[in-house]
Amino acid sequence: MTPAPKQCVILVGGLGTRLGPLTADCPKPLLPVGGRPFLRYLLWHARRFGFERALLLAGYRAEVVDDQLSELRLEGLDVQVMVEAEPLGTGGALYAARDRLDETFLLMNGDSLFDFNWLSLGDAFRDDPDSAVAMSLRAVADASRFGVAELDAGRVMAFHERGDAQGGLINAGVYQVRRSALDGFDGKSSFERDVLPALAAAGRVRGAVKAGFFIDIGVPASYAEAQSSVPASLRRAALFLDRDGVLNEDDGYVHRADQLRWVAGAVETVRAANERNLFVFVVTNQSGVARGYYEERDVLAFHAHMADQLRAHGAHVDDFRYCPHHIDGVKTGYAVTCDWRKPEAGMILDLAKHWPVDLSASLMIGDQPTDLAAAAAAGVRSVQYKGGRLDGLFARAMAGAD
C-alpha cells in the first residue's frame, strides 16, 4: 500500500480581476461566502479527508490571509502561510515553496470547490508510477469559461486555454502532485499554462473524470450563487458503521494495530460511500476500557491505524465515536450507564450536532440488535450484517434507497 499524502497546498494569490471592487482589498479565496471565508470550506474538506497540514501560498494582499489565519485554523489541521516576495505565478510560487512541500501533496486552486473523493486521485499514481500529476476533470455542458483537457485512456494529452459552448472536460482545480513535477520550472511560471502542458507532452499527467458539486467563484454571477449553494452543499446523508464484527473481525476486545483484520469488502464499502459523497462515521461500544482491558488511548491509536490503512486505498472515515463505559466495569469513572452506549442513540446524535448530516436519508450497518436499535432511536434506517461481503450488503441497501 502507498501512503496517502498528508499535506494540502492551496493557491491563494490570485488577483480576481473579474470580480472588480470585491477583490480590491481582499484576495479571492478570502471573500465571504455564506458568512465565512470561502477558503474555510476548502480547509474543512481537507480536514475531513484526513489531511494534517495545509500550506497556503499567498501573494496578492497576503496580509489579509495573515489577519484571518486564526479564523481559518481548524482543530486537527495545521495551517501555515508562505508569502512570495514578488509575483511569481502559480508555478513559480510552488517552485519557491519546494523545500516545504512533501514528496507527494494535494494541490488546489483557492477560488473553486469541487466536492468529490479527493483521495481517489491517488489511484492514478498506483496505476502509473511514472506519472507526476493526477488531476481532476469535470464534464460540463458549457466550457467557454474554463480551460479544457484532451483525455485518452486516462492520460491527459493536451490542454486548451478556453473551451466552448459545446462542453468538454474542464480542469477542476484539484491535483495530486509529486514534488519532482516542479523540477526545471524555477522563476516565474504558471502551473496551468506552463507546468501542466509540458508534463502532459511528456506523458506524465493523468486525468480522472469526477462528479460532484463544483463552483468557481471567479465571476460575479457564480460568486452570488455561492452564497447559498456552497453552505447547502455541505449537508448530506451518512453511512454509520459499527466497528467490531462489521469493519474488522471481532476477535474479542480488539484494540491493537496487529489485531486489525478487515471484514471482507469493508474497505471497499467505505470507499464506495466516499464515492457517493456520503459522510462515513464509525460508532462503536468499547466496554473493554471500563473492564480494564485497555485504555482510551488504545482506542484512539487503533482508529488512527484504521484511518491510515483506509487512506492508502483512497478511502476515509469522516469521524469516529466510541463509548468506553459499561455499568459492570471495574475502572473508576467508567462503570456507569451512558446514553452513548448502544442501543442508546447518543453517539449518532452527537455526530449530527457536529456535522451537517441528514439523518433521515442516512444508513446504519451493524451486526447486533443494539446497533439497529440505536439507529432507530436516532431516526436512521438500518440493515444488519450477517456475514459475507460487506460491500455487497451496502450496494443492495443503497439500491433499495435509490
C-alpha positions as CSV (number, residue, x, y, z in Angstrom):
1,M,0.0,0.0,0.0
2,T,1.2,3.5,-0.9
3,P,0.6,6.0,1.9
4,A,-1.8,8.8,1.0
5,P,-0.4,12.4,1.2
6,K,-1.0,14.3,4.4
7,Q,-0.2,17.8,3.1
8,C,-2.7,20.0,1.2
9,V,-1.3,23.1,-0.7
10,I,-3.7,25.8,-1.7
11,L,-3.0,28.6,-4.1
12,V,-4.5,31.8,-2.7
13,G,-2.6,34.5,-4.5
14,G,-4.9,35.3,-7.5
15,L,-5.9,38.9,-8.2
16,G,-9.6,38.2,-9.0
17,T,-9.8,41.0,-11.6
18,R,-13.2,39.7,-12.9
19,L,-14.8,40.4,-9.6
20,G,-14.0,44.1,-9.8
21,P,-14.1,46.1,-6.5
22,L,-14.9,42.9,-4.4
23,T,-11.2,41.9,-4.6
24,A,-9.8,45.4,-4.3
25,D,-8.8,44.8,-0.6
26,C,-9.2,41.0,-0.4
27,P,-7.8,38.0,-2.2
28,K,-10.5,36.0,-4.0
29,P,-10.3,32.9,-1.7
30,L,-10.9,35.1,1.4
31,L,-14.1,36.6,0.1
32,P,-17.1,35.9,2.4
33,V,-19.4,33.1,1.3
34,G,-22.3,32.2,3.5
35,G,-20.8,34.2,6.4
36,R,-17.3,32.7,6.4
37,P,-14.2,33.0,4.1
38,F,-14.5,30.8,1.1
39,L,-11.1,29.3,1.9
40,R,-12.5,27.9,5.1
41,Y,-14.8,25.5,3.2
42,L,-11.7,24.1,1.4
43,L,-9.9,23.6,4.7
44,W,-13.0,21.9,6.2
45,H,-13.0,19.4,3.4
46,A,-9.2,18.9,3.7
47,R,-9.5,18.1,7.4
48,R,-12.3,15.6,6.9
49,F,-10.3,13.8,4.2
50,G,-7.6,13.3,6.8
51,F,-5.0,15.9,5.7
52,E,-3.0,17.1,8.7
53,R,-1.2,20.1,7.2
54,A,-2.2,22.9,4.9
55,L,0.2,25.3,3.2
56,L,-1.4,28.5,1.8
57,L,0.7,30.1,-1.0
58,A,-0.2,33.8,-0.8
59,G,0.7,36.8,-2.9
60,Y,-1.8,39.5,-3.6
61,R,-3.0,41.1,-0.3
62,A,-1.2,38.4,1.7
63,E,-1.6,40.5,4.8
64,V,-5.4,39.7,4.7
65,V,-4.5,36.0,4.8
66,D,-2.4,36.6,7.9
67,D,-5.1,38.6,9.5
68,Q,-7.7,35.9,9.0
69,L,-5.5,33.0,9.9
70,S,-7.0,32.5,13.3
71,E,-10.4,32.2,11.7
72,L,-9.1,29.7,9.1
73,R,-7.5,27.3,11.6
74,L,-9.4,24.1,12.4
75,E,-8.7,21.6,15.1
76,G,-6.6,18.8,13.8
77,L,-5.3,20.8,10.8
78,D,-2.0,22.8,11.0
79,V,-2.4,25.8,8.7
80,Q,0.7,27.7,7.6
81,V,1.2,30.6,5.1
82,M,4.0,31.2,2.7
83,V,4.2,34.7,1.1
84,E,6.0,35.2,-2.2
85,A,8.4,38.1,-2.2
86,E,7.4,39.1,-5.7
87,P,4.7,37.8,-8.1
88,L,6.0,34.5,-9.4
89,G,2.9,32.9,-10.9
90,T,1.4,29.7,-9.6
91,G,4.2,27.5,-10.9
92,G,6.9,29.9,-9.6
93,A,5.2,30.0,-6.2
94,L,5.2,26.2,-6.0
95,Y,8.8,26.0,-7.0
96,A,9.7,28.7,-4.4
97,A,7.9,26.6,-1.8
98,R,9.5,23.3,-2.8
99,D,11.6,22.9,0.4
100,R,8.3,23.0,2.3
101,L,6.5,20.5,0.1
102,D,6.1,16.8,0.9
103,E,7.2,14.3,-1.7
104,T,3.6,13.9,-2.7
105,F,0.9,16.5,-1.9
106,L,-2.6,17.6,-2.8
107,L,-2.8,20.9,-4.6
108,M,-5.9,23.1,-5.0
109,N,-7.0,26.4,-6.5
110,G,-8.2,28.6,-3.7
111,D,-11.1,30.1,-5.7
112,S,-13.0,26.9,-6.6
113,L,-14.6,24.0,-4.7
114,F,-15.0,20.5,-6.2
115,D,-16.7,18.1,-3.8
116,F,-15.6,14.6,-4.7
117,N,-13.4,12.0,-3.1
118,W,-10.0,13.8,-3.2
119,L,-8.2,10.7,-2.0
120,S,-9.2,8.8,-5.2
121,L,-6.6,10.8,-7.2
122,G,-4.0,8.5,-5.7
123,D,-5.4,5.7,-7.9
124,A,-3.5,7.2,-10.9
125,F,-0.2,7.1,-9.1
126,R,-0.7,3.5,-8.1
127,D,-1.6,2.6,-11.7
128,D,1.2,4.7,-13.3
129,P,4.2,5.2,-11.1
130,D,5.9,7.4,-13.7
131,S,3.1,10.0,-13.6
132,A,3.9,13.4,-12.0
133,V,0.4,14.8,-11.7
134,A,-3.1,13.3,-11.2
135,M,-5.7,15.9,-11.9
136,S,-9.5,16.1,-11.5
137,L,-11.6,16.7,-14.6
138,R,-15.3,17.5,-14.7
139,A,-17.6,17.2,-17.7
140,V,-19.6,20.4,-18.3
141,A,-22.2,21.4,-20.9
142,D,-20.7,24.8,-21.5
143,A,-16.9,25.0,-21.1
144,S,-16.5,28.5,-22.5
145,R,-15.3,29.9,-19.1
146,F,-12.7,27.2,-18.4
147,G,-9.6,25.6,-19.6
148,V,-10.3,22.1,-21.1
149,A,-8.3,18.9,-21.4
150,E,-8.0,16.2,-24.0
151,L,-8.1,12.8,-22.3
152,D,-7.1,9.4,-23.8
153,A,-7.2,6.2,-21.8
154,G,-6.7,8.1,-18.5
155,R,-3.8,10.2,-19.8
156,V,-4.1,14.0,-20.5
157,M,-2.8,14.6,-23.9
158,A,-3.2,18.3,-24.3
159,F,-4.8,21.5,-22.8
160,H,-6.7,24.3,-24.4
161,E,-6.9,27.8,-22.8
162,R,-10.7,28.0,-23.3
163,G,-13.4,25.5,-24.1
164,D,-16.6,26.3,-26.0
165,A,-20.3,26.2,-25.5
166,Q,-20.4,22.6,-26.8
167,G,-19.0,21.4,-23.5
168,G,-15.9,19.4,-22.5
169,L,-13.7,18.2,-19.7
170,I,-12.6,21.1,-17.6
171,N,-9.7,21.3,-15.3
172,A,-11.5,21.3,-11.9
173,G,-8.5,22.6,-9.9
174,V,-7.7,19.7,-7.6
175,Y,-4.5,17.7,-8.2
176,Q,-2.3,15.1,-6.6
177,V,1.3,16.2,-7.3
178,R,4.8,14.7,-7.0
179,R,7.2,17.4,-5.9
180,S,9.5,16.3,-8.7
181,A,7.0,17.6,-11.1
182,L,8.3,21.1,-10.4
183,D,11.9,20.3,-11.4
184,G,13.1,22.8,-14.0
185,F,10.3,25.3,-13.5
186,D,12.2,27.9,-11.4
187,G,11.4,31.5,-11.9
188,K,8.1,32.9,-13.0
189,S,5.7,30.4,-14.5
190,S,2.1,29.3,-14.4
191,F,1.2,25.8,-13.2
192,E,-1.7,25.6,-15.6
193,R,-0.2,27.2,-18.7
194,D,3.5,26.1,-18.4
195,V,4.0,23.2,-16.0
196,L,1.0,21.1,-16.8
197,P,1.3,21.3,-20.7
198,A,5.0,20.4,-20.5
199,L,4.3,17.4,-18.3
200,A,1.4,16.3,-20.5
201,A,3.6,16.4,-23.5
202,A,6.0,14.1,-21.7
203,G,3.1,11.7,-20.9
204,R,3.2,12.4,-17.2
205,V,-0.2,13.8,-16.4
206,R,-3.1,11.5,-15.6
207,G,-6.7,12.7,-15.6
208,A,-9.7,11.4,-13.6
209,V,-13.2,12.4,-14.6
210,K,-15.2,13.1,-11.4
211,A,-18.7,14.2,-10.5
212,G,-19.9,16.2,-7.6
213,F,-20.8,19.8,-6.5
214,F,-18.5,22.3,-8.3
215,I,-18.3,26.0,-8.2
216,D,-15.7,28.6,-9.2
217,I,-16.3,32.0,-7.6
218,G,-14.2,33.9,-10.2
219,V,-17.1,35.8,-11.8
220,P,-19.9,37.9,-10.1
221,A,-22.7,35.5,-11.0
222,S,-21.1,32.4,-9.6
223,Y,-19.9,34.3,-6.5
224,A,-23.5,35.4,-5.9
225,E,-24.7,31.8,-6.4
226,A,-22.1,30.5,-4.0
227,Q,-23.6,32.4,-1.0
228,S,-26.3,29.8,-0.8
229,S,-25.1,26.8,-2.8
230,V,-21.8,26.3,-1.0
231,P,-23.2,26.1,2.5
232,A,-26.0,23.9,1.3
233,S,-23.5,21.6,-0.4
234,L,-22.1,20.5,3.0
235,R,-25.3,18.8,4.1
236,R,-25.5,15.2,3.1
237,A,-26.5,11.7,4.2
238,A,-24.2,9.5,6.1
239,L,-23.2,5.8,6.4
240,F,-22.9,4.9,10.1
241,L,-20.9,1.7,10.7
242,D,-20.4,-0.4,13.7
243,R,-16.8,-1.4,14.1
244,D,-16.1,-4.9,15.6
245,G,-17.8,-7.5,13.6
246,V,-18.7,-5.1,10.7
247,L,-15.5,-3.3,9.7
248,N,-13.0,-5.6,11.4
249,E,-13.3,-9.2,12.5
250,D,-14.4,-9.4,16.1
251,D,-11.8,-11.5,17.9
252,G,-12.8,-10.1,21.3
253,Y,-11.8,-6.7,22.7
254,V,-9.7,-5.8,19.6
255,H,-7.5,-2.8,20.4
256,R,-4.0,-3.2,18.9
257,A,-2.9,-2.5,15.4
258,D,-1.7,-6.0,14.9
259,Q,-5.2,-7.3,15.6
260,L,-6.8,-5.5,12.7
261,R,-8.3,-7.9,10.2
262,W,-10.7,-6.2,7.8
263,V,-14.1,-7.9,7.2
264,A,-14.4,-8.9,3.5
265,G,-15.5,-5.9,1.5
266,A,-15.1,-3.4,4.4
267,V,-12.5,-1.2,2.8
268,E,-14.5,-1.3,-0.4
269,T,-17.6,-0.3,1.4
270,V,-16.0,2.8,2.9
271,R,-14.6,3.8,-0.5
272,A,-18.0,3.3,-2.2
273,A,-19.6,5.5,0.4
274,N,-16.9,8.1,-0.2
275,E,-17.6,8.0,-3.9
276,R,-21.3,8.6,-3.3
277,N,-20.3,11.7,-1.3
278,L,-21.7,10.3,1.9
279,F,-20.3,11.1,5.3
280,V,-18.8,7.9,6.8
281,F,-18.9,7.6,10.6
282,V,-17.9,4.8,12.9
283,V,-19.9,4.3,16.1
284,T,-18.6,1.6,18.4
285,N,-19.1,0.3,22.0
286,Q,-15.8,-0.1,23.7
287,S,-16.5,-1.6,27.1
288,G,-13.0,-3.0,27.2
289,V,-12.0,0.3,28.6
290,A,-14.4,0.1,31.5
291,R,-13.5,-3.5,32.1
292,G,-9.8,-2.6,32.4
293,Y,-8.6,-4.5,29.3
294,Y,-7.1,-1.4,27.6
295,E,-7.1,2.4,27.7
296,E,-8.9,5.1,25.7
297,R,-5.6,6.0,24.1
298,D,-5.5,2.4,22.7
299,V,-8.9,3.0,21.1
300,L,-7.7,6.3,19.5
301,A,-4.5,4.6,18.2
302,F,-6.4,1.8,16.7
303,H,-8.7,4.2,14.9
304,A,-5.7,6.2,13.6
305,H,-4.3,2.9,12.3
306,M,-7.6,2.1,10.6
307,A,-7.7,5.6,9.0
308,D,-4.2,5.3,7.7
309,Q,-4.9,1.9,6.0
310,L,-8.1,3.2,4.5
311,R,-6.4,6.3,3.1
312,A,-3.9,4.1,1.4
313,H,-6.8,2.7,-0.5
314,G,-8.3,6.1,-1.4
315,A,-11.0,5.8,1.4
316,H,-11.6,7.7,4.6
317,V,-13.8,7.8,7.7
318,D,-15.0,11.3,8.5
319,D,-15.3,10.8,12.2
320,F,-15.2,8.2,14.9
321,R,-17.3,7.9,18.1
322,Y,-16.8,5.3,20.8
323,C,-18.4,4.6,24.2
324,P,-15.8,3.4,26.8
325,H,-18.5,2.9,29.6
326,H,-20.2,-0.2,30.9
327,I,-22.2,-0.5,34.1
328,D,-20.4,-3.7,35.0
329,G,-16.9,-2.1,34.5
330,V,-14.2,-2.2,37.1
331,K,-12.5,1.2,36.3
332,T,-13.4,4.2,38.3
333,G,-15.4,6.7,36.3
334,Y,-16.3,4.2,33.6
335,A,-18.6,1.9,35.4
336,V,-21.7,4.0,34.6
337,T,-24.8,4.0,32.5
338,C,-24.1,6.1,29.4
339,D,-26.5,7.3,26.7
340,W,-23.7,6.9,24.1
341,R,-23.7,3.1,24.6
342,K,-25.8,1.4,22.0
343,P,-28.7,0.6,22.0
344,E,-28.9,4.3,23.0
345,A,-28.5,6.8,20.2
346,G,-26.1,9.2,21.9
347,M,-23.1,8.6,19.5
348,I,-25.2,9.1,16.4
349,L,-26.9,12.2,17.8
350,D,-23.6,13.7,18.8
351,L,-22.3,13.3,15.3
352,A,-25.4,15.0,14.0
353,K,-24.6,18.0,16.3
354,H,-21.1,18.3,14.9
355,W,-21.7,17.5,11.2
356,P,-24.3,18.7,8.7
357,V,-25.8,15.3,8.3
358,D,-29.3,14.4,7.0
359,L,-30.3,11.6,9.4
360,S,-33.5,10.8,7.5
361,A,-31.5,9.9,4.4
362,S,-28.7,8.0,6.2
363,L,-28.0,4.3,6.7
364,M,-26.6,2.3,9.6
365,I,-24.9,-1.1,9.2
366,G,-24.5,-3.1,12.3
367,D,-24.2,-6.8,13.3
368,Q,-26.0,-6.7,16.6
369,P,-29.7,-5.8,17.5
370,T,-28.2,-3.0,19.7
371,D,-26.8,-1.3,16.6
372,L,-30.2,-1.4,14.9
373,A,-32.0,-0.1,18.0
374,A,-29.6,2.8,18.2
375,A,-30.2,3.7,14.6
376,A,-34.0,3.5,15.1
377,A,-33.8,5.8,18.1
378,A,-31.9,8.4,16.0
379,G,-34.3,8.1,13.1
380,V,-31.8,6.3,10.8
381,R,-32.6,3.4,8.5
382,S,-30.5,0.3,9.2
383,V,-29.6,-3.1,7.9
384,Q,-28.0,-6.0,9.7
385,Y,-24.7,-7.5,8.6
386,K,-24.8,-11.3,9.0
387,G,-21.6,-12.3,7.1
388,G,-20.3,-12.3,3.6
389,R,-19.0,-9.3,1.7
390,L,-19.9,-6.0,3.4
391,D,-19.8,-4.1,0.1
392,G,-22.5,-6.4,-1.4
393,L,-24.8,-5.6,1.5
394,F,-24.1,-1.9,1.2
395,A,-24.8,-1.9,-2.5
396,R,-28.1,-3.7,-2.0
397,A,-29.1,-1.3,0.8
398,M,-28.3,1.7,-1.3
399,A,-30.1,0.3,-4.4
400,G,-33.2,0.0,-2.2
401,A,-32.8,3.6,-1.1
402,D,-32.4,4.8,-4.6
